[in-house]
Amino acid sequence: MSFQNVSRLDRTVRILLGLTMLWAGWSAGATAPETAIWPVALRLFAWLPLLTGLLGWCPFYAILGVSTRNRKSPSRDR
Amino acid sequence: MSQNETRGSETGMEAVTLQRLKWIAVLAAVAFIILLEYVRQSIYPFLNTWKGRLLLDSIIFTGAIFFFGAVFHLIERMQRRLEKQNRELLSLHTAALDVYRELALDSVLQKVVDQARALIDARYGALSLLNDENRIETFVTSGISAEERARIGDPPVGHGLLGVVLHEGHRLRLADLQRDPRSAGFPSHHPPMRSLLAVPILCSGPFRGNLYLSDKNNDQEFTADDEESLVRFATTAAIAIDNAYLQRRLRSLAVSEERLRIAHEMHDGLAQVLAYVNTKAQVVREHLKRERTDEATKHLDQLAAAAREVYADVRESIIGLRSAAASGSSAADALREVVATWETQSGISCRLHLETDLRVPAGAELQVLRIVQEALANVRKHSKAHQADVRVEQADGRLRITVQDDGVGFKPAELGRGEFPRFGLPTMRERAESLGGWFQLDSTPGEGTRVTIEVPAQIPIREFSRGAVS
């Protein structure tokens, strides 16, 4: 889809990172003391790479005008 | 797809983008509230700590980035699309202007295919025009050298994919034309071609044809936007082709009309003079029979004078025909040439006052020049003038041309009473009236002669443009 600005490798890394953060957040939540906020932060911020990886679109890239997609591939709706 | 449908689809595309933007704004607000609620519940125990507040702020910041990123992304896409359309329209406008500058049909066809190729950035281009029997009558190419064309051989007859476009009149956009089952392949020595874009050219005149482009220079396939651009260009090209065809017909009609007029002049003028010569010869013979040599000599002198006059007239007409027939020069240039030639021939000084750009309706140029030539010929023959003036003025959409001399003048009422037949004035009047104008002769003995013609003038292009802008 033409709105995407994240490459396939970038998306894979983001999804893996998101899943790892989620797993770490849940795991740490079970063992860490109740006063520790970082497992919650991990769980919340894990959605950021996960969502951008799944969508293939990163808002930071969009604002900065950056794209890791290969622009040379033919696009039907130029 | 017709032009209206095309325009409709573009407007629809823009409306969808704007509609999407509105939905994003509404849905983003709802999603943001849900997210904040989820975050608030997740960090509820920490809300009173600085870490909790920092986390909440970070989540709000990230959400805002997502929202604005999406909005700016859509705005940028819309802007890019508008810029691209603007560039395409500008290219289309430039290409159309270039095509409209040409009036000769063959040049227009070549320009059309050259400009279409440049507009879409294609490697090869071709244009086919069909005759009444639906066969290709003209096939113009671009991007292929004359040697290559000669090696390929005869132009196509309309088999395979060319035939599909020719007979069905539909657009065709193919990524690989050789894989299409309707393809009939290429003749030997034909350059290899992969992608194809073909659109019909629908002229209102007797022509019907198609515009073909093959292989983009960037080796990508033709896009839907390329197709739409080419369709728009084909519409413009059709008007240019119709215009060139009409110009060709107009020229042909003007030439036929001039031939008829020359025949008419020869019948009324030269034939009458020859009849006069014949009568005079008979009179001379009678005088010689009766040995009245003095009388015979007098008539022979009149014969010689008539022959000289006819010779001068014919020579002047031939030179006039040559100068007017010189193609490529403007009406003003042709008039300057007529005046300069006449000055050399007659030895009488002539001033040309060209107060306006000489623009007359297409086909009328020759008639106006002939009237000026005839008026100047009369100055040379009859006026005994030292000075002549040709004045061109334009006002209220009318073109007025005056030819005036400082010669002996005459009484217009006594015209046609002379022994020698005169046909110049009626012909000038006929010419002016055939253009929807009028002719006037003013002369007084001893005060020179003035010939005035007024014909409808063509509106200069620059005035029309100025009016259109304001």
Interface residues (C-beta under 8 A of the other chain):
Chain A: F3 E34 I37 V40 A41 R43 L44 F45 L48 W57 C58 P59 F60 A62 I63 P74 R76 D77 R78
Chain B: V39 S42 I43 P45 F46 T49 K51 G52 L55 S58 I59 T62 I65 F66 F67 F68 G69 A70 F72 H73 E76 R77 Q220 E221 T223 A224 D225
